[in-house]
Amino acid sequence: MTPTKGDVMVLPQHGLCVVVGRRRVSDGSSRVEHLILNVLSYEQVITLPVTKLAERGLRAPMSLDDFDSVLAVLSQQDKRISTLWSRRFKRNQALLNSGAILEVAAVVRNISDWSQKTPLSSAEQTMYDRAYINLIAEMKHAAADFDIDVAGLVANALLTSR
């Protein structure tokens, strides 16, 4: 995978990004090529060494074909939600860091289900907000050519999981 200028990509920690270019950066002993990404959900520019793109989880965004899989994950009920905050948080953090869209959907579902039982901690609320924003943005991007109420579909799927 060699992203070029104008490509939309997903960086797990930040969500949808647009490739705005490349540049060579000197680290003292050598010059390393970096990819310059503009994060779409907030104004931030990120540079990543081209040699570490896979390590950082940079991937192509989901396609419309993935909609059914994402909605299926959102509508399933997870029986393995831990009652211990630290375990729940670590599990969800690991799922988010994987960067896979189905894992992001699982985090949204897990935290949404848990929020119906007990109030969320501020860390869990922040994690949920980040996962939800990234999920909706990626689904909207996949459905850009169609008139689909993505937030409504996600809300309905989450109601089904309860």
C-alpha positions in Angstrom: 0.0 0.0 0.0 1.5 3.3 -1.1 -0.8 6.2 -0.3 -0.7 9.1 -2.7 -1.7 12.7 -2.3 -5.5 13.0 -1.9 -6.1 9.5 -0.7 -8.3 9.1 2.4 -6.8 6.7 4.9 -7.6 5.7 8.5 -5.2 6.0 11.4 -6.5 4.1 14.4 -5.6 6.8 17.0 -7.1 9.7 14.9 -9.7 8.4 12.5 -10.1 9.5 8.9 -7.1 11.4 7.4 -6.3 12.8 4.0 -2.8 12.4 2.5 -1.6 15.9 1.8 1.9 15.0 0.6 5.3 13.6 1.4 8.5 15.1 2.6 12.0 14.1 3.6 12.9 14.8 7.2 16.5 14.6 8.5 16.9 12.8 11.8 20.6 13.8 12.1 22.2 10.8 10.4 19.8 10.1 7.5 16.9 11.5 5.6 13.6 9.6 6.1 10.6 10.1 3.9 7.4 11.0 5.9 3.7 10.9 4.9 1.8 14.1 5.8 -1.8 13.5 6.9 -4.5 16.0 7.7 -7.0 14.6 10.3 -10.5 15.2 9.1 -12.3 15.1 12.5 -10.3 18.0 13.9 -7.6 20.3 12.6 -4.3 18.5 13.0 -1.5 17.6 10.7 0.4 14.4 11.4 3.6 13.2 9.8 4.5 9.5 9.8 7.6 7.8 8.6 6.7 5.8 5.4 8.6 2.8 6.9 6.3 2.7 9.9 2.9 3.0 8.2 1.9 -0.6 8.8 3.2 -0.6 12.3 1.0 2.5 13.1 -2.0 0.7 11.6 -2.6 3.0 8.6 -5.3 1.4 6.5 -7.8 2.2 3.8 -11.3 3.2 5.0 -14.2 0.7 5.1 -16.3 0.2 2.0 -20.1 0.1 1.6 -19.8 -3.7 1.5 -18.7 -3.6 5.2 -21.9 -1.9 6.4 -23.7 -5.2 7.1 -20.8 -6.6 9.1 -20.4 -3.4 11.2 -24.2 -3.2 11.9 -24.1 -6.9 12.8 -21.3 -6.3 15.4 -23.2 -3.3 16.8 -26.4 -5.4 17.2 -24.8 -8.4 18.9 -24.7 -8.6 22.7 -21.3 -9.1 24.2 -21.5 -11.6 27.1 -17.9 -11.0 28.1 -18.1 -7.5 29.5 -16.1 -7.4 32.7 -17.4 -5.7 35.8 -13.9 -4.6 36.7 -13.2 -1.1 35.2 -9.5 -1.7 34.6 -10.1 -4.9 32.6 -12.9 -3.4 30.6 -10.8 -0.4 29.8 -7.8 -2.4 28.8 -9.8 -4.7 26.5 -11.6 -1.8 24.8 -8.3 0.1 24.5 -6.7 -2.9 22.8 -9.7 -3.2 20.4 -9.4 0.5 19.5 -5.6 0.3 18.9 -6.1 -2.6 16.5 -7.7 -0.1 14.1 -10.0 -2.6 12.5 -13.5 -1.1 11.9 -15.2 -4.2 13.4 -13.2 -3.7 16.5 -14.1 0.0 16.7 -17.7 -1.0 16.3 -17.3 -3.6 19.2 -16.0 -0.8 21.5 -18.9 1.4 20.7 -21.3 -1.5 21.4 -19.5 -2.6 24.6 -19.4 0.9 26.1 -22.9 1.7 25.0 -24.2 -1.5 26.6 -22.3 -0.8 29.8 -23.5 2.8 30.0 -27.1 1.4 30.3 -26.1 -0.5 33.5 -24.0 2.1 35.3 -22.6 5.6 34.7 -19.4 5.7 32.7 -16.1 7.0 34.1 -14.7 10.0 32.3 -12.0 7.8 30.7 -14.7 5.5 29.3 -16.8 8.4 28.1 -13.8 9.8 26.3 -13.0 6.4 24.7 -16.7 6.0 23.7 -16.8 9.5 22.1 -13.6 8.9 20.2 -14.7 5.4 19.0 -18.2 6.7 18.1 -16.9 9.7 16.1 -14.4 7.6 14.2 -17.0 4.9 13.4 -19.6 7.4 12.2 -17.1 9.4 10.2 -15.8 6.2 8.5 -19.3 5.0 7.8 -20.4 8.4 6.4 -17.3 8.3 4.1 -18.2 4.9 2.8 -21.8 6.0 2.2 -20.9 9.4 0.7 -22.6 8.7 -2.6 -25.8 7.5 -1.0 -28.5 9.1 1.1 -28.0 7.0 4.2 -28.7 8.1 7.8 -25.6 6.6 9.3 -26.2 7.8 12.8 -29.7 6.5 12.7 -28.6 3.0 11.5 -26.0 2.9 14.3 -28.5 4.0 17.0 -31.0 1.3 15.8 -28.3 -1.4 15.8 -27.2 -0.4 19.3 -30.8 -0.6 20.6 -31.1 -4.1 19.1 -28.1 -5.2 21.2 -29.8 -4.5 24.5 
